[in-house]
């Protein structure tokens, strides 16, 4: 059996375990009035879009329901509809901004499925390019990101159309 190692993710695991509390990161971010500091791209009626603080690639975002639920089937019809319409609009914007060769779009439900924040379901979108998984993380334990989180935030947050007509000002 071959193994694919992703040692750069250890920083995420270490950060996630530091100062761990019973509070939910996503719920805390919703309560705060610092969207830029928290990397919140936009807020909709039922969902919001936030950059992943430890991205696999530039443009790695998460679409998060406002309501604190651990799984998709617990969302109401309007919540689910907005979740997926915002996901579609986000894909469109990321395609325009970054011209990726593809995307990984996924939902990890439960710790064993890889959920880092298992009590608050969310969708990950990771833009992908041919050759974006190279030798640097394996040999040098270094993930090469060609853009800062702040630059990514500025690019994507200017595209308020992601949250559509549901977009709310903070």
C-alpha positions in Angstrom: 0.0 0.0 0.0 1.3 3.5 -0.9 1.0 6.3 1.5 0.6 10.0 0.7 1.9 12.2 3.5 0.8 15.8 4.0 3.1 17.0 6.8 2.2 20.7 6.3 -1.2 19.9 7.8 0.4 19.2 11.2 0.4 23.0 11.7 -3.4 22.9 11.4 -3.7 20.1 13.9 -1.4 21.8 16.4 -3.3 25.1 16.0 -6.7 23.4 16.3 -5.7 21.8 19.6 -4.3 25.0 21.1 -6.7 26.7 23.4 -9.4 24.3 22.5 -12.7 25.2 24.1 -16.3 24.1 23.9 -17.1 27.1 21.7 -17.5 26.7 18.0 -15.1 28.6 15.8 -17.8 29.3 13.2 -20.3 30.5 15.7 -17.7 32.7 17.4 -16.8 34.3 14.0 -20.5 35.0 13.3 -20.8 36.8 16.6 -17.7 39.0 16.1 -17.6 42.2 14.0 -14.3 41.5 12.3 -15.0 39.9 9.0 -11.6 40.8 7.5 -9.7 39.6 10.5 -11.7 36.4 10.6 -11.4 36.0 6.8 -15.2 36.0 6.3 -15.8 36.8 2.6 -19.5 37.4 2.8 -22.6 36.7 4.9 -25.9 35.5 3.5 -29.2 35.0 5.2 -28.5 31.3 6.1 -24.8 30.8 5.2 -21.5 32.6 5.1 -18.3 32.1 3.2 -14.9 32.1 5.0 -11.3 31.4 3.8 -9.6 28.4 5.3 -6.9 29.8 7.6 -4.7 26.8 6.7 -5.4 26.4 2.9 -4.3 23.6 0.7 -4.2 26.1 -2.2 -5.1 29.8 -2.8 -8.8 30.2 -2.9 -9.5 27.4 -0.4 -12.9 28.5 1.1 -15.6 27.0 3.3 -19.3 27.6 2.9 -20.9 27.4 6.4 -24.5 27.4 7.5 -25.2 30.0 10.2 -27.1 27.4 12.2 -24.9 25.2 14.3 -25.7 21.6 13.1 -23.3 18.7 12.6 -24.8 17.3 9.4 -26.4 18.3 6.1 -29.7 16.4 6.7 -30.4 18.6 9.7 -30.6 21.7 7.6 -33.9 23.1 6.6 -34.9 23.3 2.9 -34.1 27.0 2.5 -30.8 26.6 4.4 -29.7 23.7 2.1 -30.8 25.6 -1.0 -28.8 28.6 -0.1 -25.8 26.5 0.9 -25.7 24.9 -2.6 -26.5 28.1 -4.5 -23.7 29.9 -2.7 -21.4 26.9 -3.4 -22.2 27.2 -7.1 -21.6 31.0 -7.2 -18.3 30.5 -5.3 -17.1 28.0 -7.8 -17.9 30.5 -10.6 -16.0 33.3 -8.9 -13.0 31.1 -8.1 -13.0 29.9 -11.7 -12.9 33.5 -12.9 -10.3 34.7 -10.4 -7.9 31.8 -10.5 -8.5 29.7 -13.6 -8.0 26.4 -11.8 -7.8 23.1 -13.7 -10.4 21.6 -11.3 -11.8 21.7 -7.8 -12.2 19.5 -4.8 -15.6 20.1 -3.2 -16.3 18.2 -0.1 -18.2 17.8 3.2 -16.6 15.9 6.0 -19.3 14.7 8.4 -17.9 13.4 11.7 -14.4 13.2 13.1 -13.7 9.8 11.4 -14.5 11.4 8.0 -11.9 14.1 8.5 -14.1 16.9 10.0 -11.8 19.3 11.8 -14.9 21.1 13.2 -17.3 18.2 13.5 -20.2 19.9 15.2 -20.7 22.5 12.6 -21.1 21.1 9.1 -19.4 23.1 6.2 -18.4 22.6 2.6 -14.8 22.9 1.5 -13.9 24.2 -2.0 -10.3 23.8 -3.0 -9.1 25.0 -6.4 -6.7 22.6 -8.0 -4.1 22.9 -10.8 -2.0 20.3 -12.6 1.1 19.9 -10.6 -0.1 21.6 -7.5 0.8 18.6 -5.4 4.6 18.6 -5.8 7.7 17.4 -4.0 8.0 20.5 -1.6 5.6 19.3 1.1 7.1 15.8 1.1 10.8 16.5 0.9 11.0 20.0 2.5 7.9 19.9 4.7 6.9 23.1 3.1 3.7 24.0 1.4 4.2 26.7 -1.3 1.3 29.1 -1.5 1.9 31.8 -4.2 -0.5 34.3 -2.5 -1.0 35.6 1.0 -4.3 35.0 2.8 -4.9 38.8 2.9 -4.5 39.0 -0.9 -6.8 36.1 -1.4 -9.3 37.7 1.0 -9.2 41.0 -1.0 -9.8 39.3 -4.3 -12.7 37.1 -3.2 -14.4 39.5 -0.8 -14.7 42.1 -3.6 -17.0 39.6 -5.4 -20.0 40.1 -3.1 -22.1 38.3 -5.7 -21.0 35.0 -4.0 -23.7 35.5 -1.4 -26.1 36.7 -4.0 -29.3 38.6 -3.1 -29.0 37.0 0.3 -25.8 39.0 1.1 -26.0 40.9 4.3 -23.8 43.7 5.5 -22.3 43.2 9.0 
